[in-house]
Structure formats: structure tokens, C-alpha cells
């Protein structure tokens, strides 16, 4: 199709959730004759679920392609000029053009744009230490990373695995490796796993993981990766000990991939993420938008900017950007910081602020912790869950909830996420009309039990 008559060109950097959601939404609103869309992706895959990689590695998802929502060919069939294995190396803001390099051939060329979307994602934190790049040491940020890890697991004869870090990726990869029959050690710099929880709730995760046969090493930092005569990883070392490892998975977290944007002089925040307005337009730039893991977002509870790398946000960002680029109007108001995960049969969820977040924001608060059951106590299959709730001291405004428990625990955090978004007090929450029947909940849902207790504590204070 001849695109020369197109009135505008949209260039998208990054072919995953935010970038291709933006491109697809813009295409729905404007046809090829009105808007030419060129997208660059440096990897082999587009529009895939990075969140599903641990479950593919662990065998819960059988085929890699099940994680792919839309292939490059499907995007091209919708008149999106998607260029795979092509990395953008420079953004010329003044000249409204980007320089791209073919990863395989090295050939470079410039492409002009009228509108630009930056969706460069995040990069795994790789510790600066000897042996960190040795064969057998893996990050798990992309499908390419997941494939490389699976290839290593297939080739490796030994059965010792070390996971460095105990955040979401760390605990999910620990489960994946347990499922594959490995002896798993998790080395964690913090006092307890899951630093997104308060330490008292992280302790519950710690105990459960050890009960599943995972060795937890807390308050320890890996100082080097030891290699054998073949150059491959054989162990990791901390200041106090060595842990044998035939494979090492890095689950330390991610940082926004904004080196390209920073080199172009675009604004970034305290967490190194791009700063945008509510329409996801890069601040100070009328024709540049950004979304996904490379941006910072407003925390609706604390009023501060945060970096949260989640596919849910990335897809919403893309929808908002695509609507605005395509001539419509949409905004992304912010987040409350909801996340849910699991390790084996333990469900872990949180939303809003932890104690240290509330202190950092200058808030005074009360906390309560309750233990309840997922169903009516007399109904078969009822399991215990622990709910921790934070409420602002004088107003009673809900500030945060953390939940650790078995089946039925994790998604209960959504009740609190809605309450946080609505700015509800714990007193008002006690009157919420939630679904009840013995197979699903006690008469008083565990979240409402915590709200009642928190309301009493606020009144007393």
C-alpha cells in the first residue's frame, strides 16, 4: 500500500504491551490514509505476556506462543509497519526523527515522525559483580530471556538453582524451579521476602516458602558468581557462604529503560522513569507520548510519583496514548499500587501503602492485623488468611492492605483497591455489600473484619 499520501506518521519505539496497544488503538481511530504507523521492536516477539514467563518456565503453560497475544504478522495485517529485530539508537527531538539499527545486519537509517510513542519498557537489574554475565546466569524480562533460561534448564545436568532476590519475580521463579525438580535456594538482601509487604507479612511468606522446601537466605547479598573450568556458573557467594548453583536466576527487580529518552533530553523523575501528564504525553513535548514500564505514574494514595512495572498499567497506558494520538481523548489518572502473586499454593497480595510508604509521605496511621478464613469455618476447604490494614489516624481513610493466605486470599485485595481508588474510610468499608455464601466467604469477609477493627482503632485514637 502506498503510504505517501498519509497526512501524519506515528513512530512507536517498543513492540510489547504499551507500544502495540497504542499503535492498535490509533489504527482503530485512523485509517492508513490518515495515519501511517511505523513500530520498532529490537527482540523476536511482540505483544506478549512477560508476567506469564515464570509459569511457562515452570511448566504450567506448555507452549511459549500461548503467551503471545498478537504476532508481528497480525499487526502488519492491520496496516502497522512493524520492523522486528530493529533497535532505535537515537531520538532527534528537534528534527523529529529516530535512528534505528538492524540488529542482525547492523544497517542504520533515520525515520521521521509527526508523533512519537516511547514504550521502551524496563531492564532487569543485573548486579555489578564478578561472574554476573557467566553462562547459566539469567534474567527473565522478555520472552527471549525465558527461552534462554529454558534452554539452560534443558541442557543442565545438575539440580541446584539459586534465585537472587525475593520480590515477585524471585518468588515466582523459585516456584517454577521447584516445579522442574530443582533444589532451590533464594538469596535475599532484605530481612524477609517480598519487600513490597511489611516485614511482619513477609515473615509469613518466608515460613511458607521454607515449608515448600525452598531454602531462604535473608539479610544476605550475593558478592560474586563462581564459575567452573568450563566458564559456566557453579555457585554464588555471599560474604559468609557459598551456595552451589547449576543455574542462577536474577529476580532483583527492574529499572525503567530510559537511556534513549534521557540522551534526547526528555524529563525523568526520581525513579528514572519518564514523566508524563494525565494524557501520557511527555511533559513539555506536545507530540511525544510514553507508557508502560519506562514511565513513572502518580500514586493516588500518597500523591507521589512511583515506578510500577506491570502489564495491566502498560496496556491501559497504550489505550490512552492510542486514543489521544488517534484524535480522541483519554487520561490515565494514576494507580493505587495493587499487585498479586503466588508461590506454590500461597497467595500474596497488596495494595496502597506499606508502613514505610506512609511514613515517607508524612502520614500518621493506625495498623491492624487479623486472621480469618477464606470460607465459612464449617464449610469444607476453608483456609486461613492474614489481612493487614493501614488507616489514616484522624480521618480513618484507608491507606493500604496486605493479604497472605491460601486459595481465595489473593483476589480479595481488589475490594481494597476499589476502596482506595474511591478514597473510602475504613468506617464506610464496613458497610460494603459484598457477596456472601458459605463456599465463598464467612459472614464477615476477612477484609471487612480488618476494616471493622481499624475503624475501632481510629475512633479510639
Secondary structure, DSSP 8 states (H G I E B T S, - for coil): ---TT-SEEEEEE--SHHHHHHHHHHHHHS-TTTEEEEEEESSS--SB-GGGHHHHHTTSS--GGGGBSS-HHHHHTTT-EEEETEEEEEEETTTTEEEEEETTT--EEEEE-SEEEE---EEE----STTTTSTTEE--SSHHHHHHHHHHHHH----EEEEE--SHHHHHHHHHHHHTT-EEEEE-SSSSS-TTS-HHHHHHHHHHHHHTT-EEE-S----EEEE-TTSSEEEEE-SS-EEE-SEEEE-S-EEE--HHHHHTT--B-TTS-B-B-TTSBBTT-TTEEE-GGGB-EEBTTT-SEE----HHHHHHHHHHHHHHHTT-------B---EEEEETTEEEEEEE--HHHHHHTT--EEEEEEEEESS-TTSTT--EEEEEEEEETTT-BEEEEEEEESTTSGGGHHHHHHHHHTT-BHHHHTT------TTT--SS-HHHHHHHHHHHHHHH-
